[in-house]
Amino acid sequence: MDEPLKVCPLPPPRITESSSATTTVVEGEAPDLKGQPSSTLSEDLASEPEPEGRFSFEHVDLPEEVQWVGWSGPDDPSNPKNWSYKRKWATTFVVSAFNFISPASSSMIAPASETIAQEFGIKEPVLISLITSAFVLGYSVGPLVVGPLSEIYGRSRVIKFSNLFYLVWNLACGFSTNAPQLLVFRFLSGIGGSAPLSVGGAVMGDIFHKEQRGRAMALYSFVAMLGPVLGPNVMEMGRNLVDVIVQISGIFLLRETYPPVLLERKVEKLRMSLRSRGAGGGHTHIRSVYDTGRKTSLPATLLNALSRPTQLILFEPIIQLFSFYTAFVYGIFYRRFLPPFGEVNLF
């Protein structure tokens, strides 16, 4: 009778004391990579003969020294949540001003829709209504692009450039020579004007703790509803001049608030400091605590942002009901600014 097979366990692997190192770098200090112990795992494996029948370690990625960069403590002044109340509310007022101007522009043209229809020879009531609603149509497209961009390039940069985009196309509406130009310019202006609506709430979340967020969000939400109401009443008050003033205030008062972008800038400063000190390739091992190591291209990020709302609207009943309700309310809300279809006098 055959003897049962005996299993001889392999000796436990030897663990080195410092196969990898993790360091938290505070602001203003450049890490000294020369004093850090290097990984000795490869040397240990090279010095020991490889036992017969065991696999090779050549295909295994050896651990590297990574220096993680985060905030310098719970009271780090560079953390937007630790800003002074004066700075926080200055940011809140600027974002709220952006959030007022854009919705006001959406309804501001409504009183002149009949005059525009006569000038451009528009006779279809639907097209007359589209003169006003084309701007709101941009609200449905802009957040799909603006939202992901704000998490790549930062909140303030996206808000500033989007509002500049809005201002340019809003000015172009005044130079339209036919109805298609006006509709396209209004639509593009709405895309740029959607940035405060889609990113402004994230700015509030970046700078305020959740227990302090109520008043700021109340102001931010209130002006968004106040804008369309006051828009038709302030048509003659130099709207474009107000847009320029708000844009200039944003340049000086609106600072970056998104923590991953702020810490990535901090990482870049440390890397530049290491390069100037001749630290060799050590700067490649410095990473932000928000850095997952996965590099996603901009097209992939935008594609993911476009697919997520589609999945929600198709498979989530609560999202479907809320979307239909919001569309109905918006339709009633903006319909009051336009004359009834049967009462449009074009001649």
TORKOL-4160 file (C-alpha; in steps of 0.2 Angstrom, whole numbers, padded with zeros to 4 digits, m for minus):
347
<pt num="1" X="0000" Y="0000" Z="0000"/>
<pt num="2" X="0007" Y="0017" Z="m0005"/>
<pt num="3" X="0012" Y="0028" Z="0009"/>
<pt num="4" X="0003" Y="0045" Z="0010"/>
<pt num="5" X="0011" Y="0060" Z="0003"/>
<pt num="6" X="0020" Y="0071" Z="0016"/>
<pt num="7" X="0019" Y="0090" Z="0014"/>
<pt num="8" X="0035" Y="0099" Z="0019"/>
<pt num="9" X="0030" Y="0118" Z="0024"/>
<pt num="10" X="0042" Y="0131" Z="0017"/>
<pt num="11" X="0051" Y="0141" Z="0029"/>
<pt num="12" X="0043" Y="0158" Z="0033"/>
<pt num="13" X="0049" Y="0173" Z="0023"/>
<pt num="14" X="0061" Y="0184" Z="0031"/>
<pt num="15" X="0053" Y="0202" Z="0034"/>
<pt num="16" X="0065" Y="0216" Z="0033"/>
<pt num="17" X="0063" Y="0231" Z="0045"/>
<pt num="18" X="0061" Y="0244" Z="0032"/>
<pt num="19" X="0055" Y="0238" Z="0016"/>
<pt num="20" X="0045" Y="0254" Z="0013"/>
<pt num="21" X="0043" Y="0271" Z="0022"/>
<pt num="22" X="0028" Y="0283" Z="0024"/>
<pt num="23" X="0031" Y="0301" Z="0028"/>
<pt num="24" X="0019" Y="0315" Z="0030"/>
<pt num="25" X="0026" Y="0331" Z="0024"/>
<pt num="26" X="0020" Y="0348" Z="0031"/>
<pt num="27" X="0019" Y="0364" Z="0022"/>
<pt num="28" X="0036" Y="0374" Z="0021"/>
<pt num="29" X="0047" Y="0359" Z="0024"/>
<pt num="30" X="0056" Y="0350" Z="0010"/>
<pt num="31" X="0058" Y="0331" Z="0013"/>
<pt num="32" X="0076" Y="0325" Z="0014"/>
<pt num="33" X="0076" Y="0309" Z="0004"/>
<pt num="34" X="0095" Y="0306" Z="0007"/>
<pt num="35" X="0092" Y="0303" Z="0025"/>
<pt num="36" X="0078" Y="0290" Z="0022"/>
<pt num="37" X="0082" Y="0272" Z="0022"/>
<pt num="38" X="0080" Y="0264" Z="0006"/>
<pt num="39" X="0071" Y="0247" Z="0002"/>
<pt num="40" X="0082" Y="0232" Z="0007"/>
<pt num="41" X="0070" Y="0219" Z="0000"/>
<pt num="42" X="0079" Y="0218" Z="m0017"/>
<pt num="43" X="0096" Y="0216" Z="m0008"/>
<pt num="44" X="0090" Y="0202" Z="0003"/>
<pt num="45" X="0083" Y="0193" Z="m0011"/>
<pt num="46" X="0099" Y="0195" Z="m0021"/>
<pt num="47" X="0110" Y="0189" Z="m0007"/>
<pt num="48" X="0100" Y="0173" Z="m0003"/>
<pt num="49" X="0100" Y="0159" Z="m0016"/>
<pt num="50" X="0083" Y="0155" Z="m0023"/>
<pt num="51" X="0077" Y="0138" Z="m0016"/>
<pt num="52" X="0074" Y="0126" Z="m0030"/>
<pt num="53" X="0055" Y="0124" Z="m0035"/>
<pt num="54" X="0051" Y="0142" Z="m0029"/>
<pt num="55" X="0045" Y="0156" Z="m0040"/>
<pt num="56" X="0056" Y="0170" Z="m0045"/>
<pt num="57" X="0053" Y="0188" Z="m0038"/>
<pt num="58" X="0058" Y="0197" Z="m0054"/>
<pt num="59" X="0040" Y="0200" Z="m0059"/>
<pt num="60" X="0035" Y="0207" Z="m0042"/>
<pt num="61" X="0034" Y="0226" Z="m0040"/>
<pt num="62" X="0045" Y="0231" Z="m0026"/>
<pt num="63" X="0038" Y="0243" Z="m0013"/>
<pt num="64" X="0044" Y="0261" Z="m0015"/>
<pt num="65" X="0046" Y="0275" Z="m0002"/>
<pt num="66" X="0031" Y="0286" Z="m0004"/>
<pt num="67" X="0030" Y="0303" Z="0006"/>
<pt num="68" X="0011" Y="0308" Z="0008"/>
<pt num="69" X="0007" Y="0326" Z="0008"/>
<pt num="70" X="m0008" Y="0332" Z="0018"/>
<pt num="71" X="m0014" Y="0347" Z="0029"/>
<pt num="72" X="m0001" Y="0352" Z="0042"/>
<pt num="73" X="m0014" Y="0348" Z="0056"/>
<pt num="74" X="m0032" Y="0352" Z="0060"/>
<pt num="75" X="m0029" Y="0370" Z="0061"/>
<pt num="76" X="m0019" Y="0372" Z="0045"/>
<pt num="77" X="m0024" Y="0389" Z="0038"/>
<pt num="78" X="m0022" Y="0383" Z="0020"/>
<pt num="79" X="m0037" Y="0372" Z="0023"/>
<pt num="80" X="m0052" Y="0381" Z="0016"/>
<pt num="81" X="m0062" Y="0375" Z="0031"/>
<pt num="82" X="m0050" Y="0385" Z="0042"/>
<pt num="83" X="m0052" Y="0401" Z="0033"/>
<pt num="84" X="m0058" Y="0416" Z="0043"/>
<pt num="85" X="m0077" Y="0420" Z="0043"/>
<pt num="86" X="m0073" Y="0436" Z="0033"/>
<pt num="87" X="m0064" Y="0426" Z="0019"/>
<pt num="88" X="m0078" Y="0413" Z="0019"/>
<pt num="89" X="m0092" Y="0425" Z="0017"/>
<pt num="90" X="m0083" Y="0435" Z="0004"/>
<pt num="91" X="m0082" Y="0419" Z="m0006"/>
<pt num="92" X="m0100" Y="0415" Z="m0003"/>
<pt num="93" X="m0106" Y="0433" Z="m0009"/>
<pt num="94" X="m0095" Y="0431" Z="m0025"/>
<pt num="95" X="m0102" Y="0414" Z="m0029"/>
<pt num="96" X="m0120" Y="0420" Z="m0025"/>
<pt num="97" X="m0118" Y="0435" Z="m0036"/>
<pt num="98" X="m0113" Y="0424" Z="m0050"/>
<pt num="99" X="m0128" Y="0413" Z="m0046"/>
<pt num="100" X="m0139" Y="0428" Z="m0047"/>
<pt num="101" X="m0133" Y="0436" Z="m0063"/>
<pt num="102" X="m0135" Y="0420" Z="m0073"/>
<pt num="103" X="m0153" Y="0415" Z="m0069"/>
<pt num="104" X="m0158" Y="0434" Z="m0071"/>
<pt num="105" X="m0151" Y="0433" Z="m0089"/>
<pt num="106" X="m0162" Y="0418" Z="m0093"/>
<pt num="107" X="m0178" Y="0428" Z="m0091"/>
<pt num="108" X="m0172" Y="0446" Z="m0094"/>
<pt num="109" X="m0175" Y="0444" Z="m0113"/>
<pt num="110" X="m0194" Y="0439" Z="m0110"/>
<pt num="111" X="m0202" Y="0456" Z="m0111"/>
<pt num="112" X="m0193" Y="0460" Z="m0127"/>
<pt num="113" X="m0198" Y="0443" Z="m0135"/>
<pt num="114" X="m0212" Y="0450" Z="m0146"/>
<pt num="115" X="m0201" Y="0464" Z="m0152"/>
<pt num="116" X="m0187" Y="0452" Z="m0157"/>
<pt num="117" X="m0200" Y="0441" Z="m0166"/>
<pt num="118" X="m0206" Y="0456" Z="m0176"/>
<pt num="119" X="m0188" Y="0461" Z="m0180"/>
<pt num="120" X="m0182" Y="0444" Z="m0186"/>
<pt num="121" X="m0199" Y="0439" Z="m0193"/>
<pt num="122" X="m0202" Y="0424" Z="m0181"/>
<pt num="123" X="m0220" Y="0419" Z="m0183"/>
<pt num="124" X="m0220" Y="0402" Z="m0174"/>
<pt num="125" X="m0225" Y="0404" Z="m0156"/>
<pt num="126" X="m0214" Y="0389" Z="m0151"/>
<pt num="127" X="m0199" Y="0399" Z="m0158"/>
<pt num="128" X="m0204" Y="0414" Z="m0149"/>
<pt num="129" X="m0204" Y="0405" Z="m0132"/>
<pt num="130" X="m0187" Y="0397" Z="m0137"/>
<pt num="131" X="m0179" Y="0414" Z="m0137"/>
<pt num="132" X="m0181" Y="0414" Z="m0118"/>
<pt num="133" X="m0180" Y="0395" Z="m0115"/>
<pt num="134" X="m0164" Y="0392" Z="m0126"/>
<pt num="135" X="m0154" Y="0399" Z="m0111"/>
<pt num="136" X="m0161" Y="0387" Z="m0099"/>
<pt num="137" X="m0158" Y="0373" Z="m0111"/>
<pt num="138" X="m0139" Y="0376" Z="m0109"/>
<pt num="139" X="m0142" Y="0373" Z="m0090"/>
<pt num="140" X="m0146" Y="0354" Z="m0095"/>
<pt num="141" X="m0129" Y="0352" Z="m0104"/>
<pt num="142" X="m0117" Y="0363" Z="m0095"/>
<pt num="143" X="m0116" Y="0354" Z="m0078"/>
<pt num="144" X="m0111" Y="0338" Z="m0087"/>
<pt num="145" X="m0095" Y="0346" Z="m0093"/>
<pt num="146" X="m0092" Y="0359" Z="m0079"/>
<pt num="147" X="m0094" Y="0347" Z="m0065"/>
<pt num="148" X="m0081" Y="0335" Z="m0070"/>
<pt num="149" X="m0069" Y="0349" Z="m0075"/>
<pt num="150" X="m0070" Y="0357" Z="m0058"/>
<pt num="151" X="m0064" Y="0341" Z="m0050"/>
<pt num="152" X="m0049" Y="0341" Z="m0062"/>
<pt num="153" X="m0044" Y="0359" Z="m0063"/>
<pt num="154" X="m0052" Y="0366" Z="m0047"/>
<pt num="155" X="m0068" Y="0376" Z="m0043"/>
<pt num="156" X="m0062" Y="0394" Z="m0044"/>
<pt num="157" X="m0054" Y="0392" Z="m0061"/>
<pt num="158" X="m0069" Y="0383" Z="m0069"/>
<pt num="159" X="m0081" Y="0396" Z="m0062"/>
<pt num="160" X="m0071" Y="0411" Z="m0068"/>
<pt num="161" X="m0068" Y="0404" Z="m0086"/>
<pt num="162" X="m0086" Y="0398" Z="m0087"/>
<pt num="163" X="m0093" Y="0415" Z="m0082"/>
<pt num="164" X="m0081" Y="0423" Z="m0094"/>
<pt num="165" X="m0088" Y="0411" Z="m0108"/>
<pt num="166" X="m0105" Y="0416" Z="m0102"/>
<pt num="167" X="m0101" Y="0435" Z="m0103"/>
<pt num="168" X="m0094" Y="0434" Z="m0121"/>
<pt num="169" X="m0109" Y="0425" Z="m0128"/>
<pt num="170" X="m0121" Y="0436" Z="m0119"/>
<pt num="171" X="m0113" Y="0451" Z="m0127"/>
<pt num="172" X="m0114" Y="0442" Z="m0144"/>
<pt num="173" X="m0133" Y="0441" Z="m0142"/>
<pt num="174" X="m0134" Y="0459" Z="m0144"/>
<pt num="175" X="m0125" Y="0458" Z="m0161"/>
<pt num="176" X="m0136" Y="0444" Z="m0168"/>
<pt num="177" X="m0143" Y="0448" Z="m0186"/>
<pt num="178" X="m0155" Y="0433" Z="m0187"/>
<pt num="179" X="m0165" Y="0421" Z="m0176"/>
<pt num="180" X="m0153" Y="0406" Z="m0178"/>
<pt num="181" X="m0139" Y="0417" Z="m0172"/>
<pt num="182" X="m0148" Y="0423" Z="m0157"/>
<pt num="183" X="m0154" Y="0405" Z="m0152"/>
<pt num="184" X="m0137" Y="0398" Z="m0153"/>
<pt num="185" X="m0129" Y="0412" Z="m0144"/>
<pt num="186" X="m0142" Y="0411" Z="m0130"/>
<pt num="187" X="m0139" Y="0392" Z="m0129"/>
<pt num="188" X="m0120" Y="0394" Z="m0127"/>
<pt num="189" X="m0122" Y="0408" Z="m0114"/>
<pt num="190" X="m0133" Y="0396" Z="m0104"/>
<pt num="191" X="m0119" Y="0383" Z="m0104"/>
<pt num="192" X="m0107" Y="0395" Z="m0097"/>
<pt num="193" X="m0120" Y="0402" Z="m0085"/>
<pt num="194" X="m0123" Y="0385" Z="m0078"/>
<pt num="195" X="m0106" Y="0384" Z="m0068"/>
<pt num="196" X="m0112" Y="0394" Z="m0053"/>
<pt num="197" X="m0128" Y="0382" Z="m0052"/>
<pt num="198" X="m0118" Y="0366" Z="m0053"/>
<pt num="199" X="m0102" Y="0370" Z="m0044"/>
<pt num="200" X="m0107" Y="0384" Z="m0032"/>
<pt num="201" X="m0114" Y="0371" Z="m0019"/>
<pt num="202" X="m0098" Y="0362" Z="m0019"/>
<pt num="203" X="m0089" Y="0378" Z="m0015"/>
<pt num="204" X="m0100" Y="0380" Z="0000"/>
<pt num="205" X="m0096" Y="0362" Z="0005"/>
<pt num="206" X="m0077" Y="0365" Z="0003"/>
<pt num="207" X="m0076" Y="0380" Z="0015"/>
<pt num="208" X="m0090" Y="0377" Z="0028"/>
<pt num="209" X="m0092" Y="0363" Z="0040"/>
<pt num="210" X="m0109" Y="0355" Z="0039"/>
<pt num="211" X="m0115" Y="0363" Z="0055"/>
<pt num="212" X="m0111" Y="0380" Z="0048"/>
<pt num="213" X="m0117" Y="0378" Z="0030"/>
<pt num="214" X="m0136" Y="0382" Z="0033"/>
<pt num="215" X="m0135" Y="0401" Z="0031"/>
<pt num="216" X="m0123" Y="0401" Z="0016"/>
<pt num="217" X="m0133" Y="0388" Z="0007"/>
<pt num="218" X="m0149" Y="0398" Z="0010"/>
<pt num="219" X="m0142" Y="0414" Z="0003"/>
<pt num="220" X="m0134" Y="0404" Z="m0012"/>
<pt num="221" X="m0151" Y="0396" Z="m0016"/>
<pt num="222" X="m0162" Y="0411" Z="m0013"/>
<pt num="223" X="m0153" Y="0422" Z="m0026"/>
<pt num="224" X="m0155" Y="0408" Z="m0039"/>
<pt num="225" X="m0174" Y="0409" Z="m0037"/>
<pt num="226" X="m0173" Y="0428" Z="m0036"/>
<pt num="227" X="m0164" Y="0430" Z="m0052"/>
<pt num="228" X="m0177" Y="0425" Z="m0064"/>
<pt num="229" X="m0190" Y="0435" Z="m0055"/>
<pt num="230" X="m0181" Y="0451" Z="m0055"/>
<pt num="231" X="m0173" Y="0448" Z="m0072"/>
<pt num="232" X="m0187" Y="0456" Z="m0083"/>
<pt num="233" X="m0188" Y="0471" Z="m0071"/>
<pt num="234" X="m0170" Y="0476" Z="m0072"/>
<pt num="235" X="m0167" Y="0474" Z="m0091"/>
<pt num="236" X="m0163" Y="0493" Z="m0092"/>
<pt num="237" X="m0151" Y="0494" Z="m0078"/>
<pt num="238" X="m0134" Y="0490" Z="m0087"/>
<pt num="239" X="m0134" Y="0471" Z="m0085"/>
<pt num="240" X="m0118" Y="0469" Z="m0094"/>
<pt num="241" X="m0109" Y="0482" Z="m0083"/>
<pt num="242" X="m0115" Y="0472" Z="m0068"/>
<pt num="243" X="m0108" Y="0456" Z="m0076"/>
<pt num="244" X="m0091" Y="0464" Z="m0078"/>
<pt num="245" X="m0091" Y="0470" Z="m0060"/>
<pt num="246" X="m0095" Y="0453" Z="m0053"/>
<pt num="247" X="m0082" Y="0445" Z="m0065"/>
<pt num="248" X="m0069" Y="0457" Z="m0058"/>
<pt num="249" X="m0073" Y="0454" Z="m0040"/>
<pt num="250" X="m0072" Y="0435" Z="m0043"/>
<pt num="251" X="m0054" Y="0438" Z="m0050"/>
<pt num="252" X="m0048" Y="0446" Z="m0034"/>
<pt num="253" X="m0060" Y="0437" Z="m0021"/>
<pt num="254" X="m0063" Y="0420" Z="m0027"/>
<pt num="255" X="m0049" Y="0408" Z="m0022"/>
<pt num="256" X="m0047" Y="0389" Z="m0025"/>
<pt num="257" X="m0057" Y="0379" Z="m0012"/>
<pt num="258" X="m0056" Y="0361" Z="m0018"/>
<pt num="259" X="m0044" Y="0351" Z="m0006"/>
<pt num="260" X="m0037" Y="0338" Z="m0019"/>
<pt num="261" X="m0031" Y="0353" Z="m0031"/>
<pt num="262" X="m0024" Y="0363" Z="m0016"/>
<pt num="263" X="m0014" Y="0348" Z="m0010"/>
<pt num="264" X="m0008" Y="0344" Z="m0027"/>
<pt num="265" X="m0001" Y="0362" Z="m0029"/>
<pt num="266" X="0007" Y="0359" Z="m0012"/>
<pt num="267" X="0015" Y="0343" Z="m0019"/>
<pt num="268" X="0021" Y="0352" Z="m0035"/>
<pt num="269" X="0030" Y="0365" Z="m0024"/>
<pt num="270" X="0039" Y="0352" Z="m0014"/>
<pt num="271" X="0044" Y="0343" Z="m0030"/>
<pt num="272" X="0051" Y="0359" Z="m0037"/>
<pt num="273" X="0061" Y="0362" Z="m0020"/>
<pt num="274" X="0068" Y="0345" Z="m0022"/>
<pt num="275" X="0073" Y="0347" Z="m0040"/>
<pt num="276" X="0082" Y="0364" Z="m0035"/>
<pt num="277" X="0092" Y="0354" Z="m0021"/>
<pt num="278" X="0097" Y="0340" Z="m0033"/>
<pt num="279" X="0087" Y="0326" Z="m0025"/>
<pt num="280" X="0087" Y="0316" Z="m0041"/>
<pt num="281" X="0071" Y="0306" Z="m0044"/>
<pt num="282" X="0065" Y="0307" Z="m0026"/>
<pt num="283" X="0052" Y="0319" Z="m0031"/>
<pt num="284" X="0042" Y="0306" Z="m0040"/>
<pt num="285" X="0038" Y="0298" Z="m0023"/>
<pt num="286" X="0029" Y="0313" Z="m0016"/>
<pt num="287" X="0010" Y="0311" Z="m0017"/>
<pt num="288" X="m0005" Y="0319" Z="m0011"/>
<pt num="289" X="m0016" Y="0310" Z="0002"/>
<pt num="290" X="m0030" Y="0312" Z="m0011"/>
<pt num="291" X="m0020" Y="0304" Z="m0025"/>
<pt num="292" X="m0026" Y="0286" Z="m0028"/>
<pt num="293" X="m0013" Y="0282" Z="m0041"/>
<pt num="294" X="m0026" Y="0280" Z="m0055"/>
<pt num="295" X="m0023" Y="0292" Z="m0069"/>
<pt num="296" X="m0039" Y="0295" Z="m0079"/>
<pt num="297" X="m0039" Y="0305" Z="m0095"/>
<pt num="298" X="m0050" Y="0320" Z="m0098"/>
<pt num="299" X="m0061" Y="0311" Z="m0111"/>
<pt num="300" X="m0064" Y="0296" Z="m0100"/>
<pt num="301" X="m0069" Y="0308" Z="m0085"/>
<pt num="302" X="m0081" Y="0317" Z="m0096"/>
<pt num="303" X="m0088" Y="0301" Z="m0103"/>
<pt num="304" X="m0091" Y="0294" Z="m0085"/>
<pt num="305" X="m0099" Y="0311" Z="m0081"/>
<pt num="306" X="m0111" Y="0309" Z="m0096"/>
<pt num="307" X="m0115" Y="0291" Z="m0092"/>
<pt num="308" X="m0119" Y="0293" Z="m0074"/>
<pt num="309" X="m0134" Y="0305" Z="m0076"/>
<pt num="310" X="m0141" Y="0294" Z="m0089"/>
<pt num="311" X="m0140" Y="0278" Z="m0078"/>
<pt num="312" X="m0148" Y="0288" Z="m0064"/>
<pt num="313" X="m0163" Y="0294" Z="m0075"/>
<pt num="314" X="m0166" Y="0277" Z="m0082"/>
<pt num="315" X="m0164" Y="0266" Z="m0067"/>
<pt num="316" X="m0169" Y="0277" Z="m0052"/>
<pt num="317" X="m0188" Y="0280" Z="m0050"/>
<pt num="318" X="m0186" Y="0294" Z="m0037"/>
<pt num="319" X="m0174" Y="0303" Z="m0049"/>
<pt num="320" X="m0187" Y="0301" Z="m0063"/>
<pt num="321" X="m0201" Y="0308" Z="m0052"/>
<pt num="322" X="m0190" Y="0323" Z="m0046"/>
<pt num="323" X="m0184" Y="0327" Z="m0063"/>
<pt num="324" X="m0202" Y="0327" Z="m0071"/>
<pt num="325" X="m0208" Y="0338" Z="m0056"/>
<pt num="326" X="m0193" Y="0350" Z="m0058"/>
<pt num="327" X="m0196" Y="0351" Z="m0077"/>
<pt num="328" X="m0215" Y="0355" Z="m0074"/>
<pt num="329" X="m0211" Y="0368" Z="m0061"/>
<pt num="330" X="m0198" Y="0376" Z="m0072"/>
<pt num="331" X="m0210" Y="0376" Z="m0087"/>
<pt num="332" X="m0223" Y="0385" Z="m0076"/>
<pt num="333" X="m0211" Y="0397" Z="m0069"/>
<pt num="334" X="m0204" Y="0403" Z="m0085"/>
<pt num="335" X="m0220" Y="0402" Z="m0095"/>
<pt num="336" X="m0227" Y="0417" Z="m0084"/>
<pt num="337" X="m0213" Y="0428" Z="m0092"/>
<pt num="338" X="m0220" Y="0425" Z="m0110"/>
<pt num="339" X="m0236" Y="0431" Z="m0118"/>
<pt num="340" X="m0249" Y="0417" Z="m0122"/>
<pt num="341" X="m0247" Y="0409" Z="m0138"/>
<pt num="342" X="m0263" Y="0415" Z="m0145"/>
<pt num="343" X="m0260" Y="0433" Z="m0140"/>
<pt num="344" X="m0243" Y="0436" Z="m0149"/>
<pt num="345" X="m0246" Y="0451" Z="m0161"/>
<pt num="346" X="m0233" Y="0451" Z="m0174"/>
<pt num="347" X="m0241" Y="0464" Z="m0186"/>
